[in-house]
């Protein structure tokens, strides 16, 4: 959407770096995405964590034996709760809506 609004009609960048390479000048939207990428609690990072968790196979679990029963750790990963996913979806939709409004004025 950002690439199309900056005259890159057929571009489909797959990453922020690809988007930055397409647009040879500074744009506010790319700066906003960079800020979101640096914020660990942003919708951008939440989606990146979900994508990483989905694309990587789960790590093999150790079997329980008398030798390794001492330490137990909880499996960590992205928050997959409906509330968190809805929050990310809402934030993403607001970002897209603001982008569309900003460029529809032209």
N, C-alpha and C positions, 0 to 999 in steps of 0.2 A: 504494500500500500504506500509506503514511504517512497520507494523507488519510482513507482508510477507517478506520484505527485511531483516528482522532480525529473520528469521527461524520460524516464527509463521504462518505457511502456511494456517491453517484453522481458524485463529482468525479473528473476525470481531468486534473490539472494537467500542462502541457507543459513547465514550467520551475520552477526553484527559486523565482522571484519569484511565480509563480502559486500555488505551494504555500504560501508565506508569507502571501499574501493570503487564502487559504481558512481558515487557522487563526489566529484573533485573539489567541492567547496564545503564549507562548514554549514550544517543545517541543525536547527534547534531539535528536531526529532531524534537525530542520531545522538546528540548530546544528552537528551532525556533518556534514551535507551542505555547509554553508557552509565548514567547515574543509577538507573534501575539495576543494571548488571552488577554494580558495586554495592548495592544494598541487599544484604542477606535475607531480609524479610519481604522483599518485593515480589510481585507476581511473576516478574521475569525469572528470578532465581527459583521460585517455586516450580514453575513450568520446566526449567532446566533440570531441576532435581528429579521431577517426575519422569522426564524423558530419559535421564541417565538410569534411573531405577528400572524402567521398562526395557531399555535396550541392553542392559547387562544381565547375564544369567546370575541367579543367586549363588552366593558363595557356599561351597559344601560345608555342611555342619559336621562337627566332630561327634563321634559316638561317645556315649557316656561309659566311663570305666572308673575303676577305683583310683587310677592315677590322675585323671583330669577332672575330678568332681569338685575341686576346691573353688575355682573361680567361675562365676556365671555372669554373662553380660547380656544386656537386652539388645536386640537387633535394632539398629537405628536406620532411618531412612526418611524420605520426605513425608510430610503430613498428608495422608490420603483421606482425611475426614471430609465429609460432605460440606461442612461449614468452611473449611480452608479452601477447598476447591471452588466453592461458590464465591468466596472473597477474591480469589485470583481471577476468576471469570469476570466478576463485576469490575475489577480494576482494569483488566485488559479491555473490556468493552468501553469503559470511560476513556481510556487512552485512545482507542480507535475512533470513538465519537468526536473527541476533541480534535484529533488529526483531520478527520473529514470536514468538520466545521471550519477549521482554519484554512483549508485549501479550497473549500467550496465557495469562499468569498471571491476567489480569483475568477 
